[in-house]
Amino acid sequence: MRRTLLIAPAVAAMLAGGAVPATASTTHTSTTSHDGWVPEPIPPFDAAAGVLCDFPVHYDVLVNQVRTKVLKTYPDGTPKRQLAAGALFLNVSNTDTGASTVVDASGSAAIDYGTDGSMLWHVAGPVIARLGEGTSNLPRGLYTINGIYRIAFSPAGFKTITLTHGTIHNLCPDLS
């Protein structure tokens, strides 16, 4: 079972690398490439007031070039280790006021999957994290996390974010 912080699972959504031209396509027309990389679809997202911020939040994908690649599998074929990388830019808005900002969520990650449903993400670069009340070691919010860090997902989905070097920023005050 994959869980996302974008929840992004957007494994890729949260994790990707590199800048892209403004004219880059936001859709993917192919599936697995010859080298095993697979496009990671990232849909628009909505959260009601009180779920992440005190107001309703929406984001649209402006650029999605996120790809994932499975490096190791368990005997049953499920992923054991996966990479995620590619440009991801989102337009995040407060749907009450229209206040918005463009977020770069183009981090890169190596994701290790446990057999118990746990995951450990080793991340470099920016991601967006949707964290509801009581779901993380951070308070409820819509965050950008940037730098070098780990995100440990428990089998129940609780996320523990450990920052080695970088920043954690809650977007809710920016959009209020």
C-alpha positions as protocol buffer text, in pm:
chain_id: "A"
residue {
  index: 1
  type: MET
  ca { x: 0 y: 0 z: 0 }
}
residue {
  index: 2
  type: ARG
  ca { x: 149 y: 336 z: -104 }
}
residue {
  index: 3
  type: ARG
  ca { x: 91 y: 649 z: 101 }
}
residue {
  index: 4
  type: THR
  ca { x: 169 y: 994 z: -16 }
}
residue {
  index: 5
  type: LEU
  ca { x: 248 y: 1321 z: 140 }
}
residue {
  index: 6
  type: LEU
  ca { x: 88 y: 1493 z: -144 }
}
residue {
  index: 7
  type: ILE
  ca { x: 27 y: 1318 z: -117 }
}
residue {
  index: 8
  type: ALA
  ca { x: 354 y: 1328 z: -349 }
}
residue {
  index: 9
  type: PRO
  ca { x: 197 y: 922 z: -426 }
}
residue {
  index: 10
  type: ALA
  ca { x: 259 y: 1069 z: -510 }
}
residue {
  index: 11
  type: VAL
  ca { x: 579 y: 925 z: -416 }
}
residue {
  index: 12
  type: ALA
  ca { x: 691 y: 1123 z: -700 }
}
residue {
  index: 13
  type: ALA
  ca { x: 477 y: 1411 z: -636 }
}
residue {
  index: 14
  type: MET
  ca { x: 661 y: 1486 z: -329 }
}
residue {
  index: 15
  type: LEU
  ca { x: 993 y: 1409 z: -466 }
}
residue {
  index: 16
  type: ALA
  ca { x: 1143 y: 1513 z: -793 }
}
residue {
  index: 17
  type: GLY
  ca { x: 1435 y: 1699 z: -945 }
}
residue {
  index: 18
  type: GLY
  ca { x: 1523 y: 1953 z: -1206 }
}
residue {
  index: 19
  type: ALA
  ca { x: 1370 y: 2262 z: -1357 }
}
residue {
  index: 20
  type: VAL
  ca { x: 1151 y: 2242 z: -1664 }
}
residue {
  index: 21
  type: PRO
  ca { x: 1060 y: 2494 z: -1927 }
}
residue {
  index: 22
  type: ALA
  ca { x: 725 y: 2670 z: -1882 }
}
residue {
  index: 23
  type: THR
  ca { x: 608 y: 2507 z: -2203 }
}
residue {
  index: 24
  type: ALA
  ca { x: 661 y: 2153 z: -2075 }
}
residue {
  index: 25
  type: SER
  ca { x: 361 y: 1926 z: -2102 }
}
residue {
  index: 26
  type: THR
  ca { x: 169 y: 1847 z: -1786 }
}
residue {
  index: 27
  type: THR
  ca { x: 38 y: 1518 z: -1921 }
}
residue {
  index: 28
  type: HIS
  ca { x: 209 y: 1191 z: -1996 }
}
residue {
  index: 29
  type: THR
  ca { x: 133 y: 998 z: -2310 }
}
residue {
  index: 30
  type: SER
  ca { x: 354 y: 695 z: -2258 }
}
residue {
  index: 31
  type: THR
  ca { x: 377 y: 433 z: -1986 }
}
residue {
  index: 32
  type: THR
  ca { x: 698 y: 258 z: -1886 }
}
residue {
  index: 33
  type: SER
  ca { x: 1004 y: 381 z: -2071 }
}
residue {
  index: 34
  type: HIS
  ca { x: 1274 y: 151 z: -2202 }
}
residue {
  index: 35
  type: ASP
  ca { x: 1475 y: 217 z: -1884 }
}
residue {
  index: 36
  type: GLY
  ca { x: 1195 y: 130 z: -1639 }
}
residue {
  index: 37
  type: TRP
  ca { x: 1081 y: 482 z: -1542 }
}
residue {
  index: 38
  type: VAL
  ca { x: 702 y: 521 z: -1516 }
}
residue {
  index: 39
  type: PRO
  ca { x: 504 y: 850 z: -1517 }
}
residue {
  index: 40
  type: GLU
  ca { x: 338 y: 927 z: -1183 }
}
residue {
  index: 41
  type: PRO
  ca { x: -5 y: 1084 z: -1235 }
}
residue {
  index: 42
  type: ILE
  ca { x: -83 y: 1359 z: -984 }
}
residue {
  index: 43
  type: PRO
  ca { x: -442 y: 1482 z: -982 }
}
residue {
  index: 44
  type: PRO
  ca { x: -569 y: 1818 z: -855 }
}
residue {
  index: 45
  type: PHE
  ca { x: -641 y: 1821 z: -481 }
}
residue {
  index: 46
  type: ASP
  ca { x: -904 y: 1976 z: -253 }
}
residue {
  index: 47
  type: ALA
  ca { x: -930 y: 1987 z: 127 }
}
residue {
  index: 48
  type: ALA
  ca { x: -1220 y: 2134 z: 322 }
}
residue {
  index: 49
  type: ALA
  ca { x: -1169 y: 2408 z: 579 }
}
residue {
  index: 50
  type: GLY
  ca { x: -1016 y: 2264 z: 896 }
}
residue {
  index: 51
  type: VAL
  ca { x: -858 y: 1958 z: 733 }
}
residue {
  index: 52
  type: LEU
  ca { x: -518 y: 2117 z: 657 }
}
residue {
  index: 53
  type: CYS
  ca { x: -572 y: 2491 z: 703 }
}
residue {
  index: 54
  type: ASP
  ca { x: -853 y: 2694 z: 864 }
}
residue {
  index: 55
  type: PHE
  ca { x: -987 y: 2756 z: 511 }
}
residue {
  index: 56
  type: PRO
  ca { x: -1048 y: 2530 z: 210 }
}
residue {
  index: 57
  type: VAL
  ca { x: -739 y: 2456 z: 2 }
}
residue {
  index: 58
  type: HIS
  ca { x: -705 y: 2356 z: -362 }
}
residue {
  index: 59
  type: TYR
  ca { x: -411 y: 2285 z: -587 }
}
residue {
  index: 60
  type: ASP
  ca { x: -375 y: 2227 z: -957 }
}
residue {
  index: 61
  type: VAL
  ca { x: -76 y: 2069 z: -1124 }
}
residue {
  index: 62
  type: LEU
  ca { x: 106 y: 2316 z: -1349 }
}
residue {
  index: 63
  type: VAL
  ca { x: 395 y: 2087 z: -1450 }
}
residue {
  index: 64
  type: ASN
  ca { x: 424 y: 1714 z: -1382 }
}
residue {
  index: 65
  type: GLN
  ca { x: 729 y: 1532 z: -1511 }
}
residue {
  index: 66
  type: VAL
  ca { x: 748 y: 1300 z: -1210 }
}
residue {
  index: 67
  type: ARG
  ca { x: 861 y: 945 z: -1281 }
}
residue {
  index: 68
  type: THR
  ca { x: 913 y: 643 z: -1059 }
}
residue {
  index: 69
  type: LYS
  ca { x: 1132 y: 337 z: -1103 }
}
residue {
  index: 70
  type: VAL
  ca { x: 1126 y: 16 z: -900 }
}
residue {
  index: 71
  type: LEU
  ca { x: 1479 y: -101 z: -816 }
}
residue {
  index: 72
  type: LYS
  ca { x: 1402 y: -405 z: -599 }
}
residue {
  index: 73
  type: THR
  ca { x: 1093 y: -615 z: -543 }
}
residue {
  index: 74
  type: TYR
  ca { x: 975 y: -868 z: -288 }
}
residue {
  index: 75
  type: PRO
  ca { x: 918 y: -1227 z: -408 }
}
residue {
  index: 76
  type: ASP
  ca { x: 550 y: -1144 z: -469 }
}
residue {
  index: 77
  type: GLY
  ca { x: 652 y: -863 z: -708 }
}
residue {
  index: 78
  type: THR
  ca { x: 559 y: -569 z: -483 }
}
residue {
  index: 79
  type: PRO
  ca { x: 814 y: -286 z: -461 }
}
residue {
  index: 80
  type: LYS
  ca { x: 1086 y: -310 z: -197 }
}
residue {
  index: 81
  type: ARG
  ca { x: 1287 y: -4 z: -313 }
}
residue {
  index: 82
  type: GLN
  ca { x: 1174 y: 263 z: -556 }
}
residue {
  index: 83
  type: LEU
  ca { x: 1310 y: 591 z: -688 }
}
residue {
  index: 84
  type: ALA
  ca { x: 1102 y: 901 z: -763 }
}
residue {
  index: 85
  type: ALA
  ca { x: 1225 y: 1207 z: -954 }
}
residue {
  index: 86
  type: GLY
  ca { x: 1105 y: 1479 z: -1189 }
}
residue {
  index: 87
  type: ALA
  ca { x: 975 y: 1833 z: -1199 }
}
residue {
  index: 88
  type: LEU
  ca { x: 649 y: 1907 z: -1017 }
}
residue {
  index: 89
  type: PHE
  ca { x: 499 y: 2254 z: -984 }
}
residue {
  index: 90
  type: LEU
  ca { x: 163 y: 2319 z: -820 }
}
residue {
  index: 91
  type: ASN
  ca { x: -63 y: 2624 z: -798 }
}
residue {
  index: 92
  type: VAL
  ca { x: -190 y: 2615 z: -437 }
}
residue {
  index: 93
  type: SER
  ca { x: -481 y: 2837 z: -335 }
}
residue {
  index: 94
  type: ASN
  ca { x: -716 y: 2940 z: -57 }
}
residue {
  index: 95
  type: THR
  ca { x: -1050 y: 2883 z: -229 }
}
residue {
  index: 96
  type: ASP
  ca { x: -1228 y: 3134 z: 1 }
}
residue {
  index: 97
  type: THR
  ca { x: -1009 y: 3434 z: -86 }
}
residue {
  index: 98
  type: GLY
  ca { x: -837 y: 3329 z: -409 }
}
residue {
  index: 99
  type: ALA
  ca { x: -492 y: 3388 z: -255 }
}
residue {
  index: 100
  type: SER
  ca { x: -248 y: 3153 z: -427 }
}
residue {
  index: 101
  type: THR
  ca { x: 116 y: 3063 z: -466 }
}
residue {
  index: 102
  type: VAL
  ca { x: 317 y: 2840 z: -698 }
}
residue {
  index: 103
  type: VAL
  ca { x: 496 y: 2560 z: -514 }
}
residue {
  index: 104
  type: ASP
  ca { x: 799 y: 2370 z: -641 }
}
residue {
  index: 105
  type: ALA
  ca { x: 762 y: 2010 z: -521 }
}
residue {
  index: 106
  type: SER
  ca { x: 1040 y: 1872 z: -741 }
}
residue {
  index: 107
  type: GLY
  ca { x: 1234 y: 1672 z: -482 }
}
residue {
  index: 108
  type: SER
  ca { x: 1392 y: 1332 z: -541 }
}
residue {
  index: 109
  type: ALA
  ca { x: 1358 y: 1026 z: -321 }
}
residue {
  index: 110
  type: ALA
  ca { x: 1453 y: 668 z: -261 }
}
residue {
  index: 111
  type: ILE
  ca { x: 1160 y: 488 z: -97 }
}
residue {
  index: 112
  type: ASP
  ca { x: 1199 y: 166 z: 101 }
}
residue {
  index: 113
  type: TYR
  ca { x: 877 y: -34 z: 152 }
}
residue {
  index: 114
  type: GLY
  ca { x: 836 y: -257 z: 457 }
}
residue {
  index: 115
  type: THR
  ca { x: 637 y: -580 z: 441 }
}
residue {
  index: 116
  type: ASP
  ca { x: 414 y: -442 z: 720 }
}
residue {
  index: 117
  type: GLY
  ca { x: 295 y: -140 z: 517 }
}
residue {
  index: 118
  type: SER
  ca { x: 560 y: 96 z: 651 }
}
residue {
  index: 119
  type: MET
  ca { x: 772 y: 314 z: 424 }
}
residue {
  index: 120
  type: LEU
  ca { x: 1091 y: 513 z: 464 }
}
residue {
  index: 121
  type: TRP
  ca { x: 1157 y: 797 z: 220 }
}
residue {
  index: 122
  type: HIS
  ca { x: 1512 y: 934 z: 186 }
}
residue {
  index: 123
  type: VAL
  ca { x: 1453 y: 1275 z: 27 }
}
residue {
  index: 124
  type: ALA
  ca { x: 1657 y: 1555 z: -128 }
}
residue {
  index: 125
  type: GLY
  ca { x: 1484 y: 1871 z: -243 }
}
residue {
  index: 126
  type: PRO
  ca { x: 1137 y: 2018 z: -211 }
}
residue {
  index: 127
  type: VAL
  ca { x: 811 y: 1832 z: -163 }
}
residue {
  index: 128
  type: ILE
  ca { x: 462 y: 1931 z: -54 }
}
residue {
  index: 129
  type: ALA
  ca { x: 316 y: 1754 z: 248 }
}
residue {
  index: 130
  type: ARG
  ca { x: -54 y: 1739 z: 336 }
}
residue {
  index: 131
  type: LEU
  ca { x: -65 y: 1670 z: 707 }
}
residue {
  index: 132
  type: GLY
  ca { x: -397 y: 1636 z: 887 }
}
residue {
  index: 133
  type: GLU
  ca { x: -441 y: 1667 z: 1262 }
}
residue {
  index: 134
  type: GLY
  ca { x: -264 y: 1384 z: 1447 }
}
residue {
  index: 135
  type: THR
  ca { x: -114 y: 1227 z: 1133 }
}
residue {
  index: 136
  type: SER
  ca { x: 246 y: 1348 z: 1179 }
}
residue {
  index: 137
  type: ASN
  ca { x: 503 y: 1478 z: 1422 }
}
residue {
  index: 138
  type: LEU
  ca { x: 422 y: 1820 z: 1270 }
}
residue {
  index: 139
  type: PRO
  ca { x: 98 y: 2006 z: 1345 }
}
residue {
  index: 140
  type: ARG
  ca { x: -189 y: 2007 z: 1093 }
}
residue {
  index: 141
  type: GLY
  ca { x: -98 y: 2202 z: 780 }
}
residue {
  index: 142
  type: LEU
  ca { x: 6 y: 2215 z: 418 }
}
residue {
  index: 143
  type: TYR
  ca { x: 386 y: 2220 z: 417 }
}
residue {
  index: 144
  type: THR
  ca { x: 676 y: 2261 z: 183 }
}
residue {
  index: 145
  type: ILE
  ca { x: 976 y: 2065 z: 303 }
}
residue {
  index: 146
  type: ASN
  ca { x: 1310 y: 2129 z: 137 }
}
residue {
  index: 147
  type: GLY
  ca { x: 1660 y: 1999 z: 198 }
}
residue {
  index: 148
  type: ILE
  ca { x: 1786 y: 1660 z: 307 }
}
residue {
  index: 149
  type: TYR
  ca { x: 1545 y: 1463 z: 526 }
}
residue {
  index: 150
  type: ARG
  ca { x: 1367 y: 1137 z: 598 }
}
residue {
  index: 151
  type: ILE
  ca { x: 997 y: 1065 z: 618 }
}
residue {
  index: 152
  type: ALA
  ca { x: 904 y: 747 z: 802 }
}
residue {
  index: 153
  type: PHE
  ca { x: 550 y: 618 z: 749 }
}
residue {
  index: 154
  type: SER
  ca { x: 425 y: 377 z: 1015 }
}
residue {
  index: 155
  type: PRO
  ca { x: 205 y: 85 z: 905 }
}
residue {
  index: 156
  type: ALA
  ca { x: -93 y: 294 z: 1026 }
}
residue {
  index: 157
  type: GLY
  ca { x: 19 y: 594 z: 814 }
}
residue {
  index: 158
  type: PHE
  ca { x: 166 y: 822 z: 1084 }
}
residue {
  index: 159
  type: LYS
  ca { x: 445 y: 1031 z: 928 }
}
residue {
  index: 160
  type: THR
  ca { x: 762 y: 1117 z: 1120 }
}
residue {
  index: 161
  type: ILE
  ca { x: 965 y: 1384 z: 942 }
}
residue {
  index: 162
  type: THR
  ca { x: 1332 y: 1410 z: 1038 }
}
residue {
  index: 163
  type: LEU
  ca { x: 1514 y: 1706 z: 886 }
}
residue {
  index: 164
  type: THR
  ca { x: 1892 y: 1666 z: 846 }
}
residue {
  index: 165
  type: HIS
  ca { x: 1944 y: 2000 z: 674 }
}
residue {
  index: 166
  type: GLY
  ca { x: 1684 y: 2233 z: 525 }
}
residue {
  index: 167
  type: THR
  ca { x: 1352 y: 2400 z: 596 }
}
residue {
  index: 168
  type: ILE
  ca { x: 992 y: 2314 z: 681 }
}
residue {
  index: 169
  type: HIS
  ca { x: 735 y: 2581 z: 594 }
}
residue {
  index: 170
  type: ASN
  ca { x: 358 y: 2577 z: 656 }
}
residue {
  index: 171
  type: LEU
  ca { x: 179 y: 2738 z: 360 }
}
residue {
  index: 172
  type: CYS
  ca { x: -146 y: 2800 z: 554 }
}
residue {
  index: 173
  type: PRO
  ca { x: -36 y: 3139 z: 702 }
}
residue {
  index: 174
  type: ASP
  ca { x: 86 y: 3250 z: 356 }
}
residue {
  index: 175
  type: LEU
  ca { x: -256 y: 3181 z: 203 }
}
residue {
  index: 176
  type: SER
  ca { x: -474 y: 3313 z: 488 }
}
